[in-house]
Amino acid sequence: MQINKYVKNPVEIEAVLVELQWFPNIAFWCGGKISQYYDKMNNPVDCIEIKTLEGTMTAQIGDYIIKGVKGEFYPIKDEIFKYTYTLIN
């Protein structure tokens, strides 16, 4: 077995930071649904449900939602987003 190293090809994507005041606009943009669930401490958490290629996922305040190269949407945590992407405009 040979293990190789690869670098991700540079691909331009669209992304938006999830902020509560923009929930309706963001949900419309990604075809998502505003929702709420309860965390382990039974506290309500506002989120946007997004149908992705892997199934329904949720984006919370502080996450990013990315529009991929084929028009697909998916959420990504802030830390991973900032590690992976650089603003170009």
PDB file of N, CA, C and O in Angstrom, chain B, residues numbered from 101:
ATOM      1  N   MET B 101       0.853  -1.182   0.000  1.00  0.00           N
ATOM      2  CA  MET B 101       0.000   0.000   0.000  1.00  0.00           C
ATOM      3  C   MET B 101       0.891   1.233   0.000  1.00  0.00           C
ATOM      4  O   MET B 101       1.875   1.304   0.736  1.00  0.00           O
ATOM      5  N   GLN B 102       0.536   2.196  -0.827  1.00  0.00           N
ATOM      6  CA  GLN B 102       1.281   3.442  -0.884  1.00  0.00           C
ATOM      7  C   GLN B 102       0.351   4.586  -0.471  1.00  0.00           C
ATOM      8  O   GLN B 102      -0.733   4.745  -1.034  1.00  0.00           O
ATOM      9  N   ILE B 103       0.774   5.368   0.499  1.00  0.00           N
ATOM     10  CA  ILE B 103       0.001   6.526   0.945  1.00  0.00           C
ATOM     11  C   ILE B 103       0.587   7.764   0.285  1.00  0.00           C
ATOM     12  O   ILE B 103       1.781   8.039   0.401  1.00  0.00           O
ATOM     13  N   ASN B 104      -0.266   8.502  -0.404  1.00  0.00           N
ATOM     14  CA  ASN B 104       0.154   9.709  -1.112  1.00  0.00           C
ATOM     15  C   ASN B 104      -0.432  10.939  -0.442  1.00  0.00           C
ATOM     16  O   ASN B 104      -1.431  10.852   0.273  1.00  0.00           O
ATOM     17  N   LYS B 105       0.183  12.068  -0.673  1.00  0.00           N
ATOM     18  CA  LYS B 105      -0.330  13.339  -0.168  1.00  0.00           C
ATOM     19  C   LYS B 105      -0.934  14.117  -1.328  1.00  0.00           C
ATOM     20  O   LYS B 105      -0.427  14.080  -2.449  1.00  0.00           O
ATOM     21  N   TYR B 106      -2.028  14.824  -1.040  1.00  0.00           N
ATOM     22  CA  TYR B 106      -2.718  15.611  -2.045  1.00  0.00           C
ATOM     23  C   TYR B 106      -3.033  16.992  -1.507  1.00  0.00           C
ATOM     24  O   TYR B 106      -3.126  17.193  -0.296  1.00  0.00           O
ATOM     25  N   VAL B 107      -3.194  17.940  -2.412  1.00  0.00           N
ATOM     26  CA  VAL B 107      -3.610  19.301  -2.061  1.00  0.00           C
ATOM     27  C   VAL B 107      -4.937  19.549  -2.749  1.00  0.00           C
ATOM     28  O   VAL B 107      -5.114  19.200  -3.917  1.00  0.00           O
ATOM     29  N   LYS B 108      -5.869  20.149  -2.030  1.00  0.00           N
ATOM     30  CA  LYS B 108      -7.174  20.467  -2.603  1.00  0.00           C
ATOM     31  C   LYS B 108      -7.014  21.498  -3.710  1.00  0.00           C
ATOM     32  O   LYS B 108      -6.316  22.498  -3.541  1.00  0.00           O
ATOM     33  N   ASN B 109      -7.660  21.251  -4.844  1.00  0.00           N
ATOM     34  CA  ASN B 109      -7.621  22.199  -5.953  1.00  0.00           C
ATOM     35  C   ASN B 109      -8.281  23.507  -5.536  1.00  0.00           C
ATOM     36  O   ASN B 109      -9.273  23.495  -4.807  1.00  0.00           O
ATOM     37  N   PRO B 110      -7.742  24.633  -5.992  1.00  0.00           N
ATOM     38  CA  PRO B 110      -8.388  25.908  -5.652  1.00  0.00           C
ATOM     39  C   PRO B 110      -9.730  26.018  -6.376  1.00  0.00           C
ATOM     40  O   PRO B 110      -9.793  25.966  -7.604  1.00  0.00           O
ATOM     41  N   VAL B 111     -10.789  26.171  -5.603  1.00  0.00           N
ATOM     42  CA  VAL B 111     -12.142  26.265  -6.138  1.00  0.00           C
ATOM     43  C   VAL B 111     -12.821  27.454  -5.476  1.00  0.00           C
ATOM     44  O   VAL B 111     -12.789  27.601  -4.254  1.00  0.00           O
ATOM     45  N   GLU B 112     -13.430  28.290  -6.287  1.00  0.00           N
ATOM     46  CA  GLU B 112     -14.152  29.441  -5.753  1.00  0.00           C
ATOM     47  C   GLU B 112     -15.552  28.998  -5.342  1.00  0.00           C
ATOM     48  O   GLU B 112     -16.260  28.356  -6.117  1.00  0.00           O
ATOM     49  N   ILE B 113     -15.946  29.343  -4.122  1.00  0.00           N
ATOM     50  CA  ILE B 113     -17.269  28.998  -3.595  1.00  0.00           C
ATOM     51  C   ILE B 113     -17.939  30.260  -3.075  1.00  0.00           C
ATOM     52  O   ILE B 113     -17.281  31.284  -2.887  1.00  0.00           O
ATOM     53  N   GLU B 114     -19.230  30.192  -2.847  1.00  0.00           N
ATOM     54  CA  GLU B 114     -19.956  31.252  -2.152  1.00  0.00           C
ATOM     55  C   GLU B 114     -20.229  30.759  -0.743  1.00  0.00           C
ATOM     56  O   GLU B 114     -20.473  29.571  -0.534  1.00  0.00           O
ATOM     57  N   ALA B 115     -20.190  31.659   0.218  1.00  0.00           N
ATOM     58  CA  ALA B 115     -20.455  31.280   1.604  1.00  0.00           C
ATOM     59  C   ALA B 115     -21.077  32.453   2.342  1.00  0.00           C
ATOM     60  O   ALA B 115     -20.880  33.612   1.980  1.00  0.00           O
ATOM     61  N   VAL B 116     -21.831  32.128   3.384  1.00  0.00           N
ATOM     62  CA  VAL B 116     -22.444  33.155   4.215  1.00  0.00           C
ATOM     63  C   VAL B 116     -22.319  32.729   5.676  1.00  0.00           C
ATOM     64  O   VAL B 116     -22.491  31.558   6.016  1.00  0.00           O
ATOM     65  N   LEU B 117     -22.017  33.695   6.522  1.00  0.00           N
ATOM     66  CA  LEU B 117     -21.963  33.463   7.964  1.00  0.00           C
ATOM     67  C   LEU B 117     -23.386  33.474   8.501  1.00  0.00           C
ATOM     68  O   LEU B 117     -24.151  34.397   8.218  1.00  0.00           O
ATOM     69  N   VAL B 118     -23.744  32.463   9.268  1.00  0.00           N
ATOM     70  CA  VAL B 118     -25.100  32.377   9.818  1.00  0.00           C
ATOM     71  C   VAL B 118     -25.218  33.315  11.019  1.00  0.00           C
ATOM     72  O   VAL B 118     -24.548  33.144  12.038  1.00  0.00           O
ATOM     73  N   GLU B 119     -26.095  34.313  10.865  1.00  0.00           N
ATOM     74  CA  GLU B 119     -26.394  35.270  11.922  1.00  0.00           C
ATOM     75  C   GLU B 119     -27.911  35.307  12.100  1.00  0.00           C
ATOM     76  O   GLU B 119     -28.656  35.272  11.122  1.00  0.00           O
ATOM     77  N   LEU B 120     -28.359  35.378  13.341  1.00  0.00           N
ATOM     78  CA  LEU B 120     -29.785  35.277  13.651  1.00  0.00           C
ATOM     79  C   LEU B 120     -30.630  36.280  12.873  1.00  0.00           C
ATOM     80  O   LEU B 120     -31.696  35.920  12.374  1.00  0.00           O
ATOM     81  N   GLN B 121     -30.182  37.529  12.756  1.00  0.00           N
ATOM     82  CA  GLN B 121     -30.996  38.548  12.094  1.00  0.00           C
ATOM     83  C   GLN B 121     -31.182  38.277  10.599  1.00  0.00           C
ATOM     84  O   GLN B 121     -32.058  38.871   9.970  1.00  0.00           O
ATOM     85  N   TRP B 122     -30.364  37.384  10.024  1.00  0.00           N
ATOM     86  CA  TRP B 122     -30.454  37.081   8.596  1.00  0.00           C
ATOM     87  C   TRP B 122     -31.031  35.693   8.322  1.00  0.00           C
ATOM     88  O   TRP B 122     -31.007  35.232   7.181  1.00  0.00           O
ATOM     89  N   PHE B 123     -31.547  35.023   9.351  1.00  0.00           N
ATOM     90  CA  PHE B 123     -32.073  33.665   9.181  1.00  0.00           C
ATOM     91  C   PHE B 123     -33.009  33.531   7.980  1.00  0.00           C
ATOM     92  O   PHE B 123     -32.794  32.640   7.158  1.00  0.00           O
ATOM     93  N   PRO B 124     -34.053  34.385   7.836  1.00  0.00           N
ATOM     94  CA  PRO B 124     -34.966  34.209   6.693  1.00  0.00           C
ATOM     95  C   PRO B 124     -34.251  34.331   5.345  1.00  0.00           C
ATOM     96  O   PRO B 124     -34.511  33.548   4.431  1.00  0.00           O
ATOM     97  N   ASN B 125     -33.356  35.306   5.221  1.00  0.00           N
ATOM     98  CA  ASN B 125     -32.632  35.497   3.962  1.00  0.00           C
ATOM     99  C   ASN B 125     -31.707  34.317   3.665  1.00  0.00           C
ATOM    100  O   ASN B 125     -31.627  33.851   2.528  1.00  0.00           O
ATOM    101  N   ILE B 126     -31.012  33.841   4.692  1.00  0.00           N
ATOM    102  CA  ILE B 126     -30.077  32.730   4.516  1.00  0.00           C
ATOM    103  C   ILE B 126     -30.839  31.453   4.167  1.00  0.00           C
ATOM    104  O   ILE B 126     -30.441  30.709   3.270  1.00  0.00           O
ATOM    105  N   ALA B 127     -31.937  31.206   4.882  1.00  0.00           N
ATOM    106  CA  ALA B 127     -32.746  30.011   4.603  1.00  0.00           C
ATOM    107  C   ALA B 127     -33.267  30.043   3.169  1.00  0.00           C
ATOM    108  O   ALA B 127     -33.261  29.018   2.488  1.00  0.00           O
ATOM    109  N   PHE B 128     -33.711  31.195   2.710  1.00  0.00           N
ATOM    110  CA  PHE B 128     -34.185  31.329   1.333  1.00  0.00           C
ATOM    111  C   PHE B 128     -33.053  31.056   0.350  1.00  0.00           C
ATOM    112  O   PHE B 128     -33.237  30.336  -0.632  1.00  0.00           O
ATOM    113  N   TRP B 129     -31.882  31.630   0.615  1.00  0.00           N
ATOM    114  CA  TRP B 129     -30.720  31.492  -0.276  1.00  0.00           C
ATOM    115  C   TRP B 129     -30.326  30.029  -0.480  1.00  0.00           C
ATOM    116  O   TRP B 129     -30.031  29.611  -1.599  1.00  0.00           O
ATOM    117  N   CYS B 130     -30.324  29.262   0.597  1.00  0.00           N
ATOM    118  CA  CYS B 130     -29.855  27.880   0.497  1.00  0.00           C
ATOM    119  C   CYS B 130     -30.989  26.863   0.395  1.00  0.00           C
ATOM    120  O   CYS B 130     -30.743  25.657   0.392  1.00  0.00           O
ATOM    121  N   GLY B 131     -32.232  27.347   0.311  1.00  0.00           N
ATOM    122  CA  GLY B 131     -33.361  26.428   0.237  1.00  0.00           C
ATOM    123  C   GLY B 131     -33.589  25.689   1.539  1.00  0.00           C
ATOM    124  O   GLY B 131     -34.156  24.596   1.558  1.00  0.00           O
ATOM    125  N   GLY B 132     -33.140  26.298   2.634  1.00  0.00           N
ATOM    126  CA  GLY B 132     -33.239  25.664   3.942  1.00  0.00           C
ATOM    127  C   GLY B 132     -34.524  26.007   4.665  1.00  0.00           C
ATOM    128  O   GLY B 132     -35.387  26.704   4.133  1.00  0.00           O
ATOM    129  N   LYS B 133     -34.638  25.512   5.874  1.00  0.00           N
ATOM    130  CA  LYS B 133     -35.830  25.693   6.701  1.00  0.00           C
ATOM    131  C   LYS B 133     -35.394  26.134   8.098  1.00  0.00           C
ATOM    132  O   LYS B 133     -34.546  25.496   8.722  1.00  0.00           O
ATOM    133  N   ILE B 134     -35.977  27.225   8.582  1.00  0.00           N
ATOM    134  CA  ILE B 134     -35.676  27.691   9.943  1.00  0.00           C
ATOM    135  C   ILE B 134     -36.294  26.713  10.923  1.00  0.00           C
ATOM    136  O   ILE B 134     -37.450  26.317  10.779  1.00  0.00           O
ATOM    137  N   SER B 135     -35.523  26.334  11.908  1.00  0.00           N
ATOM    138  CA  SER B 135     -35.963  25.318  12.846  1.00  0.00           C
ATOM    139  C   SER B 135     -35.355  25.586  14.221  1.00  0.00           C
ATOM    140  O   SER B 135     -34.632  26.561  14.426  1.00  0.00           O
ATOM    141  N   GLN B 136     -35.665  24.713  15.129  1.00  0.00           N
ATOM    142  CA  GLN B 136     -35.120  24.816  16.480  1.00  0.00           C
ATOM    143  C   GLN B 136     -35.024  23.398  17.040  1.00  0.00           C
ATOM    144  O   GLN B 136     -35.891  22.559  16.797  1.00  0.00           O
ATOM    145  N   TYR B 137     -33.965  23.152  17.787  1.00  0.00           N
ATOM    146  CA  TYR B 137     -33.852  21.879  18.489  1.00  0.00           C
ATOM    147  C   TYR B 137     -33.383  22.180  19.911  1.00  0.00           C
ATOM    148  O   TYR B 137     -33.033  23.315  20.233  1.00  0.00           O
ATOM    149  N   TYR B 138     -33.380  21.164  20.743  1.00  0.00           N
ATOM    150  CA  TYR B 138     -32.974  21.346  22.140  1.00  0.00           C
ATOM    151  C   TYR B 138     -31.660  20.617  22.385  1.00  0.00           C
ATOM    152  O   TYR B 138     -31.508  19.446  22.036  1.00  0.00           O
ATOM    153  N   ASP B 139     -30.709  21.333  22.993  1.00  0.00           N
ATOM    154  CA  ASP B 139     -29.407  20.736  23.270  1.00  0.00           C
ATOM    155  C   ASP B 139     -29.486  19.803  24.476  1.00  0.00           C
ATOM    156  O   ASP B 139     -30.567  19.549  25.006  1.00  0.00           O
ATOM    157  N   LYS B 140     -28.338  19.300  24.899  1.00  0.00           N
ATOM    158  CA  LYS B 140     -28.288  18.346  26.007  1.00  0.00           C
ATOM    159  C   LYS B 140     -28.791  18.926  27.324  1.00  0.00           C
ATOM    160  O   LYS B 140     -29.243  18.194  28.204  1.00  0.00           O
ATOM    161  N   MET B 141     -28.708  20.247  27.447  1.00  0.00           N
ATOM    162  CA  MET B 141     -29.187  20.915  28.671  1.00  0.00           C
ATOM    163  C   MET B 141     -30.634  21.380  28.521  1.00  0.00           C
ATOM    164  O   MET B 141     -31.142  22.124  29.359  1.00  0.00           O
ATOM    165  N   ASN B 142     -31.293  20.939  27.449  1.00  0.00           N
ATOM    166  CA  ASN B 142     -32.681  21.266  27.145  1.00  0.00           C
ATOM    167  C   ASN B 142     -32.881  22.749  26.830  1.00  0.00           C
ATOM    168  O   ASN B 142     -33.965  23.292  27.044  1.00  0.00           O
ATOM    169  N   ASN B 143     -31.841  23.396  26.326  1.00  0.00           N
ATOM    170  CA  ASN B 143     -31.941  24.788  25.891  1.00  0.00           C
ATOM    171  C   ASN B 143     -32.283  24.822  24.404  1.00  0.00           C
ATOM    172  O   ASN B 143     -31.729  24.043  23.629  1.00  0.00           O
ATOM    173  N   PRO B 144     -33.192  25.719  23.990  1.00  0.00           N
ATOM    174  CA  PRO B 144     -33.522  25.803  22.572  1.00  0.00           C
ATOM    175  C   PRO B 144     -32.352  26.387  21.771  1.00  0.00           C
ATOM    176  O   PRO B 144     -31.699  27.332  22.211  1.00  0.00           O
ATOM    177  N   VAL B 145     -32.100  25.815  20.600  1.00  0.00           N
ATOM    178  CA  VAL B 145     -31.028  26.268  19.714  1.00  0.00           C
ATOM    179  C   VAL B 145     -31.655  26.555  18.348  1.00  0.00           C
ATOM    180  O   VAL B 145     -32.214  25.658  17.716  1.00  0.00           O
ATOM    181  N   ASP B 146     -31.557  27.815  17.894  1.00  0.00           N
ATOM    182  CA  ASP B 146     -32.059  28.176  16.581  1.00  0.00           C
ATOM    183  C   ASP B 146     -31.100  27.651  15.526  1.00  0.00           C
ATOM    184  O   ASP B 146     -29.883  27.682  15.707  1.00  0.00           O
ATOM    185  N   CYS B 147     -31.656  27.171  14.424  1.00  0.00           N
ATOM    186  CA  CYS B 147     -30.812  26.636  13.365  1.00  0.00           C
ATOM    187  C   CYS B 147     -31.530  26.727  12.018  1.00  0.00           C
ATOM    188  O   CYS B 147     -32.715  27.052  11.938  1.00  0.00           O
ATOM    189  N   ILE B 148     -30.781  26.433  10.984  1.00  0.00           N
ATOM    190  CA  ILE B 148     -31.341  26.318   9.642  1.00  0.00           C
ATOM    191  C   ILE B 148     -31.058  24.897   9.174  1.00  0.00           C
ATOM    192  O   ILE B 148     -29.908  24.461   9.134  1.00  0.00           O
ATOM    193  N   GLU B 149     -32.121  24.182   8.821  1.00  0.00           N
ATOM    194  CA  GLU B 149     -31.974  22.831   8.291  1.00  0.00           C
ATOM    195  C   GLU B 149     -31.702  22.930   6.796  1.00  0.00           C
ATOM    196  O   GLU B 149     -32.394  23.653   6.079  1.00  0.00           O
ATOM    197  N   ILE B 150     -30.697  22.203   6.333  1.00  0.00           N
ATOM    198  CA  ILE B 150     -30.288  22.242   4.939  1.00  0.00           C
ATOM    199  C   ILE B 150     -30.258  20.820   4.401  1.00  0.00           C
ATOM    200  O   ILE B 150     -29.669  19.928   5.010  1.00  0.00           O
ATOM    201  N   LYS B 151     -30.899  20.615   3.252  1.00  0.00           N
ATOM    202  CA  LYS B 151     -30.814  19.323   2.589  1.00  0.00           C
ATOM    203  C   LYS B 151     -29.499  19.286   1.818  1.00  0.00           C
ATOM    204  O   LYS B 151     -29.289  20.066   0.889  1.00  0.00           O
ATOM    205  N   THR B 152     -28.620  18.372   2.215  1.00  0.00           N
ATOM    206  CA  THR B 152     -27.310  18.239   1.575  1.00  0.00           C
ATOM    207  C   THR B 152     -27.262  16.918   0.815  1.00  0.00           C
ATOM    208  O   THR B 152     -28.204  16.127   0.863  1.00  0.00           O
ATOM    209  N   LEU B 153     -26.167  16.691   0.121  1.00  0.00           N
ATOM    210  CA  LEU B 153     -25.983  15.427  -0.586  1.00  0.00           C
ATOM    211  C   LEU B 153     -25.889  14.258   0.385  1.00  0.00           C
ATOM    212  O   LEU B 153     -26.127  13.113  -0.001  1.00  0.00           O
ATOM    213  N   GLU B 154     -25.543  14.533   1.645  1.00  0.00           N
ATOM    214  CA  GLU B 154     -25.410  13.484   2.665  1.00  0.00           C
ATOM    215  C   GLU B 154     -26.635  13.382   3.561  1.00  0.00           C
ATOM    216  O   GLU B 154     -26.633  12.599   4.511  1.00  0.00           O
ATOM    217  N   GLY B 155     -27.680  14.154   3.283  1.00  0.00           N
ATOM    218  CA  GLY B 155     -28.874  14.163   4.123  1.00  0.00           C
ATOM    219  C   GLY B 155     -29.080  15.540   4.734  1.00  0.00           C
ATOM    220  O   GLY B 155     -28.360  16.480   4.399  1.00  0.00           O
ATOM    221  N   THR B 156     -30.048  15.670   5.621  1.00  0.00           N
ATOM    222  CA  THR B 156     -30.348  16.952   6.238  1.00  0.00           C
ATOM    223  C   THR B 156     -29.336  17.260   7.332  1.00  0.00           C
ATOM    224  O   THR B 156     -29.070  16.431   8.203  1.00  0.00           O
ATOM    225  N   MET B 157     -28.774  18.472   7.273  1.00  0.00           N
ATOM    226  CA  MET B 157     -27.813  18.939   8.278  1.00  0.00           C
ATOM    227  C   MET B 157     -28.308  20.283   8.805  1.00  0.00           C
ATOM    228  O   MET B 157     -29.146  20.932   8.179  1.00  0.00           O
ATOM    229  N   THR B 158     -27.788  20.697   9.957  1.00  0.00           N
ATOM    230  CA  THR B 158     -28.191  21.969  10.531  1.00  0.00           C
ATOM    231  C   THR B 158     -27.007  22.922  10.636  1.00  0.00           C
ATOM    232  O   THR B 158     -25.874  22.523  10.904  1.00  0.00           O
ATOM    233  N   ALA B 159     -27.314  24.194  10.414  1.00  0.00           N
ATOM    234  CA  ALA B 159     -26.339  25.273  10.598  1.00  0.00           C
ATOM    235  C   ALA B 159     -26.822  26.136  11.743  1.00  0.00           C
ATOM    236  O   ALA B 159     -27.985  26.537  11.778  1.00  0.00           O
ATOM    237  N   GLN B 160     -25.942  26.420  12.670  1.00  0.00           N
ATOM    238  CA  GLN B 160     -26.266  27.246  13.829  1.00  0.00           C
ATOM    239  C   GLN B 160     -25.616  28.615  13.683  1.00  0.00           C
ATOM    240  O   GLN B 160     -24.791  28.834  12.797  1.00  0.00           O
ATOM    241  N   ILE B 161     -25.999  29.523  14.560  1.00  0.00           N
ATOM    242  CA  ILE B 161     -25.380  30.844  14.585  1.00  0.00           C
ATOM    243  C   ILE B 161     -23.870  30.666  14.749  1.00  0.00           C
ATOM    244  O   ILE B 161     -23.411  29.926  15.620  1.00  0.00           O
ATOM    245  N   GLY B 162     -23.103  31.358  13.894  1.00  0.00           N
ATOM    246  CA  GLY B 162     -21.650  31.264  13.938  1.00  0.00           C
ATOM    247  C   GLY B 162     -21.071  30.283  12.939  1.00  0.00           C
ATOM    248  O   GLY B 162     -19.871  30.315  12.665  1.00  0.00           O
ATOM    249  N   ASP B 163     -21.915  29.401  12.383  1.00  0.00           N
ATOM    250  CA  ASP B 163     -21.462  28.499  11.331  1.00  0.00           C
ATOM    251  C   ASP B 163     -21.474  29.246  10.001  1.00  0.00           C
ATOM    252  O   ASP B 163     -21.997  30.356   9.905  1.00  0.00           O
ATOM    253  N   TYR B 164     -20.904  28.635   8.998  1.00  0.00           N
ATOM    254  CA  TYR B 164     -21.002  29.128   7.627  1.00  0.00           C
ATOM    255  C   TYR B 164     -21.838  28.148   6.824  1.00  0.00           C
ATOM    256  O   TYR B 164     -21.874  26.955   7.128  1.00  0.00           O
ATOM    257  N   ILE B 165     -22.504  28.650   5.807  1.00  0.00           N
ATOM    258  CA  ILE B 165     -23.153  27.791   4.828  1.00  0.00           C
ATOM    259  C   ILE B 165     -22.441  28.044   3.509  1.00  0.00           C
ATOM    260  O   ILE B 165     -22.270  29.187   3.087  1.00  0.00           O
ATOM    261  N   ILE B 166     -22.032  26.968   2.873  1.00  0.00           N
ATOM    262  CA  ILE B 166     -21.270  27.033   1.639  1.00  0.00           C
ATOM    263  C   ILE B 166     -22.132  26.545   0.484  1.00  0.00           C
ATOM    264  O   ILE B 166     -22.871  25.568   0.605  1.00  0.00           O
ATOM    265  N   LYS B 167     -22.021  27.245  -0.634  1.00  0.00           N
ATOM    266  CA  LYS B 167     -22.611  26.771  -1.885  1.00  0.00           C
ATOM    267  C   LYS B 167     -21.472  26.185  -2.699  1.00  0.00           C
ATOM    268  O   LYS B 167     -20.561  26.903  -3.112  1.00  0.00           O
ATOM    269  N   GLY B 168     -21.525  24.884  -2.928  1.00  0.00           N
ATOM    270  CA  GLY B 168     -20.444  24.188  -3.610  1.00  0.00           C
ATOM    271  C   GLY B 168     -20.435  24.401  -5.112  1.00  0.00           C
ATOM    272  O   GLY B 168     -21.268  25.127  -5.656  1.00  0.00           O
ATOM    273  N   VAL B 169     -19.499  23.771  -5.763  1.00  0.00           N
ATOM    274  CA  VAL B 169     -19.273  23.971  -7.197  1.00  0.00           C
ATOM    275  C   VAL B 169     -20.417  23.457  -8.062  1.00  0.00           C
ATOM    276  O   VAL B 169     -20.554  23.883  -9.209  1.00  0.00           O
ATOM    277  N   LYS B 170     -21.226  22.566  -7.547  1.00  0.00           N
ATOM    278  CA  LYS B 170     -22.363  22.031  -8.306  1.00  0.00           C
ATOM    279  C   LYS B 170     -23.687  22.604  -7.815  1.00  0.00           C
ATOM    280  O   LYS B 170     -24.752  22.084  -8.149  1.00  0.00           O
ATOM    281  N   GLY B 171     -23.624  23.682  -7.018  1.00  0.00           N
ATOM    282  CA  GLY B 171     -24.836  24.319  -6.509  1.00  0.00           C
ATOM    283  C   GLY B 171     -25.385  23.692  -5.243  1.00  0.00           C
ATOM    284  O   GLY B 171     -26.457  24.076  -4.774  1.00  0.00           O
ATOM    285  N   GLU B 172     -24.671  22.741  -4.691  1.00  0.00           N
ATOM    286  CA  GLU B 172     -25.100  22.094  -3.455  1.00  0.00           C
ATOM    287  C   GLU B 172     -24.737  22.973  -2.259  1.00  0.00           C
ATOM    288  O   GLU B 172     -23.787  23.753  -2.318  1.00  0.00           O
ATOM    289  N   PHE B 173     -25.493  22.842  -1.186  1.00  0.00           N
ATOM    290  CA  PHE B 173     -25.256  23.626   0.028  1.00  0.00           C
ATOM    291  C   PHE B 173     -24.909  22.693   1.173  1.00  0.00           C
ATOM    292  O   PHE B 173     -25.392  21.563   1.243  1.00  0.00           O
ATOM    293  N   TYR B 174     -24.067  23.183   2.067  1.00  0.00           N
ATOM    294  CA  TYR B 174     -23.783  22.438   3.283  1.00  0.00           C
ATOM    295  C   TYR B 174     -23.198  23.369   4.332  1.00  0.00           C
ATOM    296  O   TYR B 174     -22.536  24.352   3.999  1.00  0.00           O
ATOM    297  N   PRO B 175     -23.447  23.054   5.612  1.00  0.00           N
ATOM    298  CA  PRO B 175     -22.904  23.871   6.699  1.00  0.00           C
ATOM    299  C   PRO B 175     -21.490  23.444   7.041  1.00  0.00           C
ATOM    300  O   PRO B 175     -21.089  22.302   6.814  1.00  0.00           O
ATOM    301  N   ILE B 176     -20.745  24.392   7.593  1.00  0.00           N
ATOM    302  CA  ILE B 176     -19.384  24.108   8.033  1.00  0.00           C
ATOM    303  C   ILE B 176     -19.096  24.974   9.267  1.00  0.00           C
ATOM    304  O   ILE B 176     -19.456  26.150   9.305  1.00  0.00           O
ATOM    305  N   LYS B 177     -18.468  24.399  10.237  1.00  0.00           N
ATOM    306  CA  LYS B 177     -18.145  25.133  11.466  1.00  0.00           C
ATOM    307  C   LYS B 177     -17.134  26.242  11.172  1.00  0.00           C
ATOM    308  O   LYS B 177     -16.283  26.109  10.293  1.00  0.00           O
ATOM    309  N   ASP B 178     -17.245  27.321  11.914  1.00  0.00           N
ATOM    310  CA  ASP B 178     -16.407  28.514  11.737  1.00  0.00           C
ATOM    311  C   ASP B 178     -14.917  28.184  11.713  1.00  0.00           C
ATOM    312  O   ASP B 178     -14.193  28.652  10.835  1.00  0.00           O
ATOM    313  N   GLU B 179     -14.460  27.392  12.658  1.00  0.00           N
ATOM    314  CA  GLU B 179     -13.027  27.074  12.768  1.00  0.00           C
ATOM    315  C   GLU B 179     -12.519  26.359  11.517  1.00  0.00           C
ATOM    316  O   GLU B 179     -11.445  26.681  11.008  1.00  0.00           O
ATOM    317  N   ILE B 180     -13.283  25.397  11.026  1.00  0.00           N
ATOM    318  CA  ILE B 180     -12.893  24.653   9.824  1.00  0.00           C
ATOM    319  C   ILE B 180     -12.954  25.566   8.599  1.00  0.00           C
ATOM    320  O   ILE B 180     -12.078  25.514   7.735  1.00  0.00           O
ATOM    321  N   PHE B 181     -13.990  26.401   8.528  1.00  0.00           N
ATOM    322  CA  PHE B 181     -14.126  27.325   7.400  1.00  0.00           C
ATOM    323  C   PHE B 181     -12.919  28.245   7.309  1.00  0.00           C
ATOM    324  O   PHE B 181     -12.334  28.400   6.237  1.00  0.00           O
ATOM    325  N   LYS B 182     -12.546  28.851   8.420  1.00  0.00           N
ATOM    326  CA  LYS B 182     -11.430  29.800   8.424  1.00  0.00           C
ATOM    327  C   LYS B 182     -10.093  29.121   8.142  1.00  0.00           C
ATOM    328  O   LYS B 182      -9.176  29.751   7.615  1.00  0.00           O
ATOM    329  N   TYR B 183      -9.980  27.861   8.484  1.00  0.00           N
ATOM    330  CA  TYR B 183      -8.758  27.101   8.210  1.00  0.00           C
ATOM    331  C   TYR B 183      -8.658  26.725   6.732  1.00  0.00           C
ATOM    332  O   TYR B 183      -7.563  26.602   6.183  1.00  0.00           O
ATOM    333  N   THR B 184      -9.815  26.543   6.100  1.00  0.00           N
ATOM    334  CA  THR B 184      -9.872  26.013   4.739  1.00  0.00           C
ATOM    335  C   THR B 184     -10.012  27.069   3.653  1.00  0.00           C
ATOM    336  O   THR B 184      -9.521  26.879   2.541  1.00  0.00           O
ATOM    337  N   TYR B 185     -10.678  28.185   3.961  1.00  0.00           N
ATOM    338  CA  TYR B 185     -11.005  29.176   2.924  1.00  0.00           C
ATOM    339  C   TYR B 185     -10.418  30.538   3.237  1.00  0.00           C
ATOM    340  O   TYR B 185     -10.201  30.887   4.397  1.00  0.00           O
ATOM    341  N   THR B 186     -10.160  31.319   2.163  1.00  0.00           N
ATOM    342  CA  THR B 186      -9.655  32.684   2.264  1.00  0.00           C
ATOM    343  C   THR B 186     -10.568  33.589   1.451  1.00  0.00           C
ATOM    344  O   THR B 186     -10.911  33.265   0.313  1.00  0.00           O
ATOM    345  N   LEU B 187     -10.961  34.711   2.019  1.00  0.00           N
ATOM    346  CA  LEU B 187     -11.809  35.687   1.328  1.00  0.00           C
ATOM    347  C   LEU B 187     -11.074  36.267   0.135  1.00  0.00           C
ATOM    348  O   LEU B 187      -9.906  36.640   0.251  1.00  0.00           O
ATOM    349  N   ILE B 188     -11.745  36.350  -1.026  1.00  0.00           N
ATOM    350  CA  ILE B 188     -11.092  36.887  -2.220  1.00  0.00           C
ATOM    351  C   ILE B 188     -11.671  38.215  -2.673  1.00  0.00           C
ATOM    352  O   ILE B 188     -11.111  38.842  -3.572  1.00  0.00           O
ATOM    353  N   ASN B 189     -12.774  38.669  -2.086  1.00  0.00           N
ATOM    354  CA  ASN B 189     -13.308  39.987  -2.469  1.00  0.00           C
ATOM    355  C   ASN B 189     -13.702  40.789  -1.263  1.00  0.00           C
ATOM    356  O   ASN B 189     -14.170  41.919  -1.399  1.00  0.00           O
TER     357      ASN B 189
END
